[in-house]
């Protein structure tokens, strides 16, 4: 018997679990040791379900008492469910139980331990997605890819500093691309892709890249390649910033990944929410909505300028090639990110650009709301079997 912890090595898993349940409130670390001993005995006897149950019971006291014991309990569960031979139903049940434990740890203000438990829940969800992707199909493959990116760049939402590193890497990478394109343009004696006061001022390109990352770099694009790169970086920046906001929201308002029930449909606003987001279950529809808004407002820009031309009035949208519809798509995309006001020349132009900018902000807020509701809402109940 260990005099410091008062733990006796018993050989009966049921007695170990009973003893752990009695002392969990006053000595969580010792209770976790008893639970892990029971899990070890059950695993040795070939009772995988019993070992999982004991490891799950160890999570809460281990999270309160000793990070090393918590790691042992998580590793015990990880071995059986990540790459193991458990069924998909068992993995889904494990996710719910892990989220319940994470909620209890959050209630006890053990935030770091709750984060580690949630991370295993996401790993299990990712394992389910990998298994579905191996069976074939575009949607399972895309979901598996999205979860892989979520793991690499945000640690499943538990590592927000990774998103800042991703932002820095994106700005650096696109800065290098702008440098390369403009130096190539000099060699070919063609128009540079990105406008800059001094084409050889290499440091300035990273400032342009930073402006493009936050959606204000469209003023520097001077040809098709420049527009494509600036637009791509703006989209990446938008995704990174939305992800960062949702991760911080989860840190401030702890929760767990689960699929909430769709809200009741009441009135025109709820019907619009259901159409654009699928009641929060189809976030990809927001990207489709952004594309539709871009095309519609590009058509409106063409229409108001053509009407102004017929009326022999000044153009409402400043564009030097008034008969090139493709260019208006770029301006519309810039307006969606709030960088289109420099193109507005008349009252109708200002109204259209302002309206598209507001719609762009609403899409951003909707994506944050969908992400928060889909991944960071608190799971109900303890989620553990007695």
Protein Blocks (a to p, Z undefined) as FASTA:
>chain_A
ZZklopacdfbfklmmmmmmmmmmmmmmlmmmmmmmmmmmmmmnopaklmmmmmmmmmmm
mmmmomklmmmmmmmmmmmmnopabdfklmmmmmmmmmmmmmmmmmnopaklmmmmmmmm
mmmmmmmmmmmmmnopjklmmmmmmmmmmmmmnonopammlmmmmmmmmmmmmmmmmmmm
mmmmmmnopacfbdcfblklmklmmmmmmmmmnopammmpcbfklmmmmmmmmmmmmmmm
mmmmmmmmmmmmgcddddddddddedjklmmmmmmnonopammlmmmmmmmmmmmmmmmm
mmmmmmmmmnopacfbdcfblmlmklmmmmmmmmmnopammmpmbfklmmmmmmmmmmmm
mmmmmmmmmmmmmmmcccehjkiaZZ
